[in-house]
């Protein structure tokens, strides 16, 4: 497959592939130009256990065009690549640059990828951790980015509050490897700020019998994707994310969605990470607990929680730990963290 791309001010195509210094970019482009119709990618677990799948290059091109249409990306605009190329988010930024004719600014993935950046950026994708670090270390740098999509983990309330002060148009994204990154976005600052995820063009949503999201993706070869995410449908192109079905806690016959509680109380924890989970309980079946990444107990936490949570939503036990464990994609590993806390 022929290709052409501009990276850090230099033009590359099939003829000068070997002159690319970055070995990861070069390896991906070698895959892109071979005769295989698909590229192997590891999933993150949104639709089940993580696994290796093959994504059609034609589907990746269709996804890139859809993003270009939604965000009005045009030839010669700049795009930032600051995510690892081993995962779909990094791969797709390269594909968008090729398909849409974007000038790619490639930097080594880090917690603050734009600390040395001096030029304006039309479009960028970061994780919440990266955005938080930028705001803490060099907040003015974020204004170099015109449109920023934030994915890989939910955007919590403290981060969302900080983003109200920046000029950058910021969006929380919903998507997965199987859907070839985002298929819905939620504007989280500015004039059109929203509480709901809105579908990209021609994509529609519906719930299954368990209220898990089913995505209709006519632009892809796989036209229907069933997820493990519990949602509330607003209309066929809009939904509110509630949580993961595999994280649902059944305590005394009451179903509790930990992600929903986490959103509600996130302002109490400032920069400390935390999550709700459960332990087996002889009476309740499952006992709700709260795990916090902090070396010190948070003063008056229980009384603050009581103001925000119903009685059955109050954690029976609060655990503190020095550090959380993460997956290879830097997401919180709830199961391993809880095991380490209990051991």
Residue pairs with C-beta under 8 A, 6 or more apart in sequence:
1 32
1 33
1 34
1 57
2 13
2 14
2 33
3 13
3 14
3 29
3 32
3 33
3 98
4 11
4 12
4 13
4 98
5 11
5 12
5 13
5 29
5 94
5 97
5 98
5 104
6 12
6 97
6 101
6 102
6 103
6 104
7 20
7 22
7 25
7 97
7 104
7 106
8 104
8 105
8 106
9 103
12 19
12 20
12 29
14 33
17 26
17 29
17 30
17 33
18 26
20 26
20 29
22 106
24 85
24 86
25 85
25 94
25 106
27 85
28 85
28 91
28 94
29 94
31 39
32 39
32 57
32 95
32 98
37 56
37 57
37 58
38 54
38 55
38 56
38 57
39 54
39 55
39 57
39 60
39 91
40 52
40 53
40 54
41 52
41 53
41 54
41 55
41 87
41 88
41 91
41 177
42 50
42 51
42 52
42 53
42 86
42 87
42 177
43 50
43 51
43 52
43 53
43 176
43 177
43 178
44 50
44 87
44 176
44 177
44 327
44 329
44 331
46 176
46 177
46 178
46 227
46 228
46 229
47 176
47 178
47 225
47 226
47 227
47 228
48 228
53 177
53 178
55 88
55 177
55 180
56 221
58 221
59 180
59 219
59 220
59 221
59 222
60 91
60 92
60 95
60 180
61 95
61 99
62 219
62 220
63 92
63 95
63 179
63 180
63 181
63 219
63 220
64 92
64 95
64 96
64 98
64 99
64 100
65 99
65 100
65 219
66 200
66 201
66 202
66 219
67 73
67 92
67 96
67 181
67 182
67 200
68 74
68 96
68 99
68 100
69 200
69 201
70 185
70 200
70 201
71 123
71 147
73 79
73 96
73 100
73 102
73 122
73 123
74 100
74 101
75 100
75 101
75 102
76 101
76 102
76 103
77 100
77 102
77 103
77 122
77 123
78 102
78 103
78 104
78 105
78 119
78 120
78 121
78 122
78 123
79 93
79 96
79 97
79 102
79 103
79 104
79 105
79 121
79 122
79 123
79 124
80 93
80 104
80 105
80 107
80 113
80 114
80 117
80 121
80 123
80 124
80 125
80 145
81 90
81 93
81 94
81 97
81 104
81 105
81 106
81 107
82 107
82 108
82 109
82 110
82 113
82 114
82 124
82 125
82 126
82 130
83 89
83 90
83 93
83 109
83 125
83 126
83 127
84 90
84 109
85 91
85 94
87 177
87 329
88 177
88 180
88 181
89 125
89 151
89 152
89 181
90 109
92 180
92 181
93 104
93 125
94 104
96 102
96 123
97 103
97 104
102 122
102 123
105 117
105 119
105 121
107 113
107 114
107 116
107 117
110 130
111 129
111 130
111 133
112 130
112 133
112 134
112 137
112 138
113 126
113 130
113 134
114 121
114 124
114 134
114 138
114 141
114 142
114 144
114 145
115 134
115 137
115 138
115 141
117 141
117 144
118 144
119 144
120 144
120 145
120 146
121 144
121 145
121 146
122 146
122 147
123 145
123 146
123 147
123 148
123 149
124 145
124 147
124 148
124 149
125 148
125 149
125 150
125 151
125 173
126 134
126 148
126 149
126 150
127 150
127 151
127 152
127 153
127 330
128 150
128 152
128 153
128 154
128 155
128 156
128 159
129 153
129 330
131 142
131 148
131 150
131 159
131 163
131 170
132 159
132 162
132 271
134 141
134 142
135 142
135 159
135 162
135 163
135 166
139 166
142 148
142 166
142 168
143 166
143 167
143 168
145 168
146 168
146 169
147 168
147 169
147 171
148 168
148 169
148 170
148 171
149 171
149 172
149 173
149 182
149 185
150 170
150 171
150 172
150 173
150 188
151 172
151 173
151 174
151 175
151 181
151 182
152 329
152 330
152 331
153 331
153 332
154 172
154 241
154 259
154 263
155 163
155 172
155 188
156 262
156 263
156 266
157 263
157 266
157 267
158 266
158 267
158 269
158 270
158 271
160 188
160 189
161 267
163 170
163 188
163 189
164 189
166 189
168 189
169 187
169 189
169 190
170 187
170 188
170 189
170 190
171 185
171 186
171 187
171 188
172 185
172 186
172 188
172 197
173 181
173 182
173 184
173 185
173 186
174 182
174 183
174 184
174 185
174 186
174 197
174 241
175 181
175 182
175 183
175 184
176 225
176 227
178 222
178 225
179 215
179 217
179 220
179 225
180 220
182 200
183 199
183 200
183 203
183 215
183 217
184 197
184 198
184 199
184 200
184 203
184 205
184 239
185 197
185 198
185 200
186 194
186 195
186 196
186 197
186 198
187 193
187 194
187 198
188 194
195 240
196 234
196 238
196 239
196 240
197 238
197 239
197 240
197 241
198 237
198 238
199 205
199 237
199 238
202 218
202 219
203 215
203 216
203 217
203 218
203 219
203 237
204 215
204 216
204 236
204 237
205 213
205 214
205 215
205 216
205 231
205 233
205 236
205 237
205 238
205 239
206 214
206 216
206 233
206 236
207 213
207 214
207 231
207 233
208 214
208 226
210 230
210 245
211 230
211 231
211 232
211 242
212 226
212 227
212 228
212 229
212 230
212 231
212 245
213 226
213 227
213 229
213 230
213 231
213 239
214 224
214 225
214 226
214 227
215 224
215 225
215 226
215 227
216 223
216 224
217 223
217 224
217 225
228 244
228 245
228 246
229 241
229 242
229 243
229 244
229 245
230 242
230 243
230 244
230 245
230 248
230 257
231 239
231 240
231 241
231 242
232 239
232 240
232 242
233 239
234 240
241 259
242 257
242 259
242 260
243 257
243 258
243 259
243 260
244 259
247 257
247 258
247 259
247 334
248 255
248 256
248 257
249 255
249 256
249 257
249 258
249 276
249 277
249 278
249 286
249 288
250 256
250 285
250 286
251 278
251 281
251 284
251 285
251 286
251 287
251 288
251 312
252 283
252 284
252 285
252 312
253 285
254 312
256 276
256 288
256 312
256 313
258 275
258 276
258 277
261 276
261 309
261 313
262 274
262 275
262 276
264 308
264 309
265 304
265 305
265 308
265 309
268 298
268 301
268 304
268 305
268 308
269 292
269 298
272 292
272 293
272 294
272 298
273 292
273 293
273 324
273 332
274 290
274 291
274 292
274 293
275 290
275 291
275 332
275 334
275 337
276 288
276 289
276 290
276 291
276 315
277 288
277 289
277 290
277 291
277 334
277 338
278 286
278 287
278 288
278 289
279 286
279 287
279 289
279 317
279 342
280 286
280 287
281 287
281 316
287 316
287 317
288 313
288 314
288 315
288 316
289 315
289 316
289 317
289 318
289 319
290 305
290 315
290 317
290 318
290 319
291 318
291 319
291 320
291 321
291 337
291 338
291 341
292 298
292 318
292 319
292 320
292 321
293 320
293 321
293 322
293 323
293 324
294 320
294 321
295 320
295 322
296 320
297 320
301 318
302 314
302 318
305 314
305 315
306 314
319 341
321 337
321 340
321 341
324 332
324 333
324 337
325 332
325 333
325 336
325 337
325 340
326 332
326 333
327 333
